[in-house]
């Protein structure tokens, strides 16, 4: 066995476009990863994380134009002189975009793909495939086609597919992006268990740092502008200001402690909320900070905008995806819809927008029967941003895609240009306005689809996982923009697995489980209810855990205190 699983010396990567313009993606990267290490690579979008991953698994330089220089050894193999096929025997990769990884016609075929290529006997192949499927809880969907799966389910299939390969290095590119909180937690547990059982080297690229830190991580590699800015143990990195300086969200419990005036040091073991060391002085600071909370002003109720009454729907006869859903969205609200993958959240949105027709029930918009209106008419009032951007994009160029909805509206060419450019700036896409969509990352494509809806000024916007794949900086830009729209009267509904988003931006949360609406409460109340969390496959916020450790009751009030402080900090831009 080599001393290092991965060794990079002076690695540089330069991309070239058709205009012969060079973009430096990686600059003098020096990195060593030992066998059996659990490494997390973090950094803002465009910092070089995915490029570095592509160098390790062979996608660079073979599949992307440009030049690589320097030394790269992967599991004893000189990567630049090897083939993608050869490297695939050493590195198993789970991609950020689950559709980009699906090969088989069914789940079972996809998981078994590598085994079939190696001519494994069928009985042995079936056994290994089923075992891998059970590990990621997808065993009941082995006969399903890709289009029948949710984004989270596709991600699980990708995980199972690399687990059958027995590679030495497992590389995960945003593995939690499309998973519900409980499944994301289980995924980290699963990856950790596999790593410990097999001594496999694990490299995870993930924006959701707090979720990755659910299990012990040996080192965190922080990247920025194509360079390694830090290579530290989590306790050391979390004690610095490097995350904030580079637009990375730190765990919420640490932010709460900082708000309370607690100094974060490596000696406090800050990587885990369950084990962070708090002396009596620290406990007093946090408790006093909580008690300084002022009384929140009750929010006024707007007029009903969207009313759903006794909604039933099934994709197949005698199989209900939604059962007796009744709810009201009021004008000017900002609401999150949460629940496990497959609970019916996205299906609910499709029914509202007219992509599917309910079996029974009513859908009213401003008191008028929406079921009598076609998709085009509904789109004038309701904007919908799908979970997978590839299913929405129809134009080659970014500017053309965002401008598409404004054509045939009577606006002049100049008015369209101004509106599109304004929206692109807000969504962080203006520098790429003349780029082809194909040149963007999955997260950047997501922003394009959001921009293409926002540019039309709808009354109600429904967004399916709006922040999936976004770094904290772009997440904040998009969410603050949506909040600004909301303050102007636009109603915003977000289907999300991001519990941080739910807490920070939506006072109200609708919780779905098994096709039913099981709760309609404040976000803080939802994430402080262990029974509800279990039912809906959510994950308790670390703020709830911290409050319980400090004996603060009710924990919900502590969470609300944090939300108030955080919003105030954000409003001052600090």
Secondary structure, 3 states (H helix, E strand, C coil): CCCCCEEEEEEEEEEECCCCCEEEEEEEEEEEECCCCEEEEEECCCCCHHHHHHHHHCHHHHCCCCEEEEEEEECCEEHHHCCHHHHHCCEEEECCCHHHCCCCCCHHHHHCHHHHHCCCCHHHHHHHHHHHHHHCCCHHHCCCCHHHCCHHHHHHHHHHHHHCCCCCEEEEECCCCCCCHHHHHHHHHHHHHHHHHHCCEEEEECCCHHHHCCCCCCEEEEEECCEEEEEECHHHHCCCCHHHHCCCCCCHHHHHHHHCCCCCCHHHCCCCCCCCCCCHHHHHHHHHHHHCCCCCCCCCCCCEEEEEEEEEECCECCECCEEEEEEEEECCCEEEEECCCCCCHHHHHHHHHCCCCCCEEEEEECCEEHHHCCHHHHHCCEEEECCCHHHCCCCCEHHHHHHHHHCCCCCCHHHHHHHHHHHHHHCCCHHHCCCEHHHCCHHHHHHHHHHHHHCCCCCEEEEECCCCCCCHHHHHHHHHHHHHHHHCCCEEEEECCCHHHHHHHCCEEEEEECCEEEEEEEHHHHCCCHHHHHHCCCCCCHHHHHHHHCCCCCHHHHHHHHHHHHHHHHHCCC
